[in-house]
Amino acid sequence: MRNKVRRALHIAVASGLYYSGALGVLSFLRRRVRGRHPVYVLGLHRVLSDEDARRSNSLPGMILHESTFVALLEYLGRRFRFVSLETLLSDGAGGRGQGKPWCMVTFDDAWSDTYRRAAPVLERLKIPAVVFVPTGAIGTHKGFWVEQLAGAWKSPPVRERVMAAVGKTAGGPRGVADLEDAVQFLLHMPAEKRDAALAGLPAPNGASADQNVDAMMTWEQVVDVAGRGIEIGSHTETHPLLTYEDDSTVARELRASRQLLAGKLGAEVRAFAYPNGDWDPRVRECVVRAGYSCAFTTESGCYESGGDPYGIPRFVLHEGNVTGLGGKFSRAMASMTLAGWR
């Protein structure tokens, strides 16, 4: 109940600021004071039909409904100029203050719905994008460990076992209240330790890749989408949070994924996205040494000329921060989110 009230108040504030013109004034002043356009980089994950969203084991913060996605892009297309990675890297000043501010679209994880649902819309609207691929997940159809845990969590006996395993993990909480508590705890540890805590999770429902809503792209789809105005970047090999891994693991994840992608695509792989957005100076330096030209975080904010190309912020968008009370796309909420007010 408290969360519903908080969300209603947030929507009311967003609507007031948007329809009063305050958000527009803020954007105008930002450009005037800085003398250039900031670049708004969007970080997206999943684009699902209403039915697939109900079936998916992905957490809500990962999902945009297909109708929301289309409405969002159409709205942004009237306010922004969509640009490619090439344009961003060659002129990070956002057009040097001329014309519309810039917007860039990125997708993490290479879910099959990025190919089936998002790519056709991007192609129809002639919007360039970047998809960050975790190479070890390509061709699989059970999602990441979060989706596997969410699916298993629906079974009370499995839930109790996982909660007990988390409690026994060194430093683990003795009382894990819910799935999000468990996910947040398990995120912040080396992959080897997390895998041990989750050992023996039951397999997903056994659906084939074609039937499973949480399937990833195949290599054929990755190659196909790369020829349709979408650039492919790396998202490591096995999607570990790199700040919790040692130097050799980080180097291997960065090198192996980049080499495999370059071989499959016959093209240079320039861009990298930190899994879960987790990075620090050590990981950044590893990315530089691996030969990437830029790297993207999940820190909220705009990218500006002179900014760190290995710490590019993104606005991570999902249903919760771009829709209103009726569950429909909200220009006010989207504008509020892109103004940096969550």
C-alpha positions in Angstrom: 0.0 0.0 0.0 2.8 2.4 0.9 4.5 1.8 -2.4 1.3 2.5 -4.3 0.9 5.8 -2.5 4.5 6.8 -3.1 4.1 6.0 -6.8 0.9 8.0 -7.0 2.6 11.0 -5.5 5.6 10.6 -7.8 3.3 10.5 -10.8 1.4 13.6 -9.6 4.6 15.6 -9.1 5.9 14.5 -12.5 2.6 15.6 -14.1 2.7 19.0 -12.4 6.3 19.7 -13.4 5.8 18.5 -17.0 2.5 20.3 -17.7 3.6 23.5 -16.0 6.6 23.7 -18.3 9.1 23.4 -15.5 10.9 20.4 -16.9 11.1 22.1 -20.3 12.7 25.2 -18.7 15.2 23.0 -16.9 16.3 21.3 -20.1 16.5 24.7 -21.9 18.7 26.2 -19.1 20.9 23.1 -19.0 21.7 23.7 -22.7 22.1 27.4 -22.4 24.4 27.3 -19.4 26.6 24.5 -20.8 26.5 25.7 -24.4 26.0 22.3 -25.8 23.5 19.4 -25.7 24.0 16.6 -23.2 23.6 13.1 -24.8 20.8 11.0 -23.3 21.8 7.4 -23.5 19.0 5.0 -22.8 19.7 1.6 -21.1 17.0 -1.0 -21.9 16.7 -4.7 -21.3 13.5 -6.4 -22.4 10.6 -5.5 -24.7 7.7 -7.9 -24.1 4.0 -8.3 -25.0 1.6 -8.1 -22.1 1.3 -11.9 -22.0 5.0 -12.6 -22.2 5.6 -10.1 -19.4 3.3 -12.1 -17.2 5.1 -15.3 -18.1 8.7 -14.0 -17.8 10.8 -14.5 -14.7 12.7 -11.3 -15.2 12.3 -8.7 -12.5 10.0 -5.7 -13.2 12.9 -3.3 -13.4 14.0 -5.1 -16.6 10.8 -4.9 -18.6 9.1 -2.5 -21.0 5.8 -3.6 -22.6 5.9 -3.5 -26.4 3.2 -0.7 -26.5 5.2 1.4 -24.0 8.4 0.9 -26.0 6.7 2.1 -29.2 5.1 5.1 -27.6 8.4 6.0 -25.8 10.4 6.0 -29.1 7.7 8.0 -31.0 7.7 10.6 -28.2 11.4 10.8 -28.0 11.7 11.1 -31.7 9.8 14.4 -31.6 12.2 15.8 -28.9 15.6 14.2 -29.7 17.8 13.2 -32.6 18.7 9.5 -32.3 22.3 8.9 -32.9 24.6 5.9 -33.4 27.6 4.8 -31.4 29.8 6.1 -34.3 28.3 9.6 -33.9 28.7 9.5 -30.2 32.3 8.6 -30.3 33.2 11.0 -33.1 31.4 14.0 -31.6 30.5 13.5 -28.0 29.5 17.2 -27.7 26.0 16.3 -28.7 26.0 18.4 -31.9 27.8 21.3 -30.2 24.5 22.8 -29.1 22.8 22.8 -32.5 19.3 21.6 -33.0 17.7 18.8 -31.0 19.6 17.2 -28.1 20.9 13.7 -28.8 19.6 10.4 -27.7 21.2 7.0 -28.0 19.5 3.6 -27.5 21.2 0.6 -26.0 20.1 -2.9 -25.0 21.8 -5.2 -22.5 21.8 -9.0 -22.5 20.7 -9.9 -26.0 17.4 -11.4 -25.1 15.4 -13.0 -27.9 12.7 -10.3 -27.6 15.4 -7.7 -28.5 15.6 -9.5 -31.8 11.9 -10.4 -32.2 10.2 -7.3 -30.8 12.6 -4.4 -30.4 14.7 -4.7 -33.5 11.7 -4.5 -36.0 10.5 -1.3 -34.3 13.9 0.3 -34.4 14.3 -0.7 -38.0 10.8 0.7 -38.9 11.6 4.0 -37.1 15.1 4.1 -38.5 16.7 4.4 -35.0 20.2 3.1 -34.5 21.1 1.2 -31.4 23.7 -0.9 -29.6 23.1 -4.4 -28.2 25.5 -5.6 -25.5 26.0 -9.4 -25.8 27.1 -11.8 -23.0 28.6 -14.4 -25.4 28.3 -17.4 -23.1 24.5 -16.9 -22.9 23.8 -16.9 -26.6 21.6 -19.8 -27.7 20.5 -20.6 -24.2 16.8 -20.4 -23.1 16.7 -20.3 -19.3 17.7 -16.7 -18.6 20.4 -15.7 -16.1 20.6 -16.9 -12.5 18.2 -14.2 -11.5 15.5 -15.6 -13.8 16.3 -19.2 -12.7 16.0 -18.1 -9.0 12.7 -16.3 -9.6 11.2 -19.3 -11.3 12.3 -21.6 -8.5 11.2 -19.1 -5.9 7.5 -19.9 -6.8 7.9 -23.3 -5.1 7.7 -23.0 -1.3 10.1 -25.9 -0.6 12.7 -24.5 -3.0 12.3 -21.0 -1.6 13.0 -22.3 1.9 16.1 -24.1 0.7 17.4 -21.1 -1.1 16.8 -18.9 1.9 18.6 -21.4 4.1 21.5 -21.5 1.7 21.8 -17.7 1.6 21.8 -17.7 5.4 24.6 -20.2 5.5 26.7 -18.3 3.0 29.5 -16.4 4.8 28.2 -13.1 5.8 24.7 -13.9 4.6 21.6 -12.5 6.2 19.8 -14.9 8.5 16.4 -13.6 7.5 15.9 -13.1 3.8 12.4 -11.6 3.5 11.7 -11.9 -0.2 13.1 -12.6 -3.7 14.5 -9.1 -4.1 16.3 -9.4 -0.8 17.9 -12.6 -2.0 18.8 -11.2 -5.4 20.4 -8.1 -3.9 22.5 -10.2 -1.5 23.6 -12.7 -4.1 24.5 -10.0 -6.6 27.3 -8.7 -4.5 29.7 -11.6 -4.4 32.0 -13.5 -6.8 30.2 -15.7 -9.3 31.8 -18.9 -7.9 30.5 -18.2 -4.4 27.0 -17.4 -5.7 26.9 -20.5 -7.9 27.7 -22.6 -4.8 24.8 -21.0 -2.9 22.4 -21.7 -5.8 23.6 -25.2 -6.6 20.9 -27.6 -7.4 18.2 -25.1 -8.4 15.5 -27.0 -10.4 15.7 -26.4 -14.1 13.1 -24.1 -15.8 9.9 -25.6 -17.1 11.7 -27.3 -19.9 10.2 -25.3 -22.8 12.3 -25.1 -26.0 14.1 -21.9 -27.0 11.2 -21.0 -29.3 8.6 -21.4 -26.5 10.5 -19.9 -23.6 9.9 -16.2 -23.1 13.3 -15.9 -21.3 15.4 -17.3 -24.2 18.4 -15.4 -25.5 19.3 -14.6 -29.1 20.9 -17.3 -31.2 24.2 -16.6 -33.0 22.3 -16.4 -36.3 20.1 -13.7 -34.8 23.1 -11.7 -33.4 24.7 -11.7 -36.9 21.4 -10.8 -38.5 20.6 -7.9 -36.2 24.2 -6.6 -36.7 23.3 -6.0 -40.4 20.1 -4.0 -39.6 21.5 -0.7 -38.2 22.4 -2.2 -34.7 25.9 -2.3 -33.5 27.0 -5.2 -31.3 29.0 -4.6 -28.1 30.3 -6.9 -25.4 28.7 -7.6 -22.1 31.4 -10.1 -20.9 31.2 -13.9 -21.5 29.3 -15.1 -18.4 27.9 -11.8 -17.0 29.7 -11.7 -13.6 29.8 -8.5 -11.7 33.4 -7.5 -12.4 34.1 -5.6 -9.3 33.8 -8.8 -7.3 36.2 -10.8 -9.6 40.0 -11.0 -9.6 42.1 -9.4 -12.3 42.6 -12.6 -14.3 38.9 -13.4 -14.4 38.1 -9.8 -15.5 40.7 -9.9 -18.2 39.5 -13.3 -19.4 35.8 -12.2 -19.5 36.7 -9.0 -21.5 39.1 -10.6 -23.9 37.1 -13.8 -24.7 33.8 -12.1 -25.4 35.4 -9.5 -27.6 37.4 -12.0 -29.6 34.4 -14.3 -30.1 32.2 -11.4 -31.2 34.8 -10.1 -33.6 35.1 -13.6 -35.1 31.4 -14.1 -35.5 30.7 -10.6 -36.9 33.9 -10.0 -38.9 34.0 -6.5 -37.4 35.7 -4.6 -34.6 33.9 -4.6 -31.2 34.3 -1.2 -29.8 31.7 -0.9 -27.0 31.4 -2.6 -23.6 28.7 -2.5 -20.9 29.5 -3.3 -17.3 27.2 -6.1 -16.1 24.7 -4.6 -13.6 26.6 -1.3 -14.2 29.2 -2.3 -11.5 32.6 -0.7 -12.2 35.5 0.9 -10.4 39.0 2.3 -11.5 40.5 -1.2 -11.5 37.8 -2.7 -13.8 37.9 0.5 -16.0 41.6 0.0 -16.6 41.0 -3.6 -17.5 38.5 -2.5 -20.1 40.9 0.0 -21.6 43.7 -2.6 -21.8 41.3 -5.1 -23.5 41.0 -2.7 -26.4 37.5 -1.3 -26.1 36.9 2.3 -27.2 34.1 3.0 -24.6 32.2 1.5 -21.8 28.6 2.1 -20.5 27.5 2.1 -16.9 24.0 2.2 -15.3 24.7 5.4 -13.4 21.9 7.9 -14.1 22.8 11.0 -16.1 23.8 12.5 -19.4 27.0 12.1 -21.2 28.8 15.3 -22.2 31.8 16.3 -24.3 35.0 15.7 -22.4 33.4 13.1 -20.2 35.0 9.7 -19.5 34.3 7.4 -22.5 34.8 4.4 -20.1 32.1 5.7 -17.7 29.2 6.7 -19.9 26.0 7.0 -17.8 22.7 5.8 -19.0 19.1 6.3 -18.0 17.8 2.8 -17.3 14.1 2.7 -18.4 11.4 0.2 -17.5 7.6 0.2 -17.0 7.8 1.7 -13.5 9.5 5.0 -14.5 7.9 5.8 -17.9 4.2 4.9 -17.3 1.4 6.6 -15.3 -1.3 5.3 -13.0 -3.2 3.5 -15.8 -0.1 1.6 -16.9 0.1 3.6 -20.1 3.1 5.5 -21.4 3.4 8.9 -19.7 5.2 11.8 -21.2 5.4 13.4 -17.8 7.0 10.3 -16.2 9.5 9.8 -19.0 10.5 13.5 -19.0 10.9 13.3 -15.2 13.1 10.3 -15.4 15.3 11.8 -18.2 15.6 15.0 -16.0 17.3 12.8 -13.4 14.4 13.0 -10.9 13.5 9.4 -9.9 
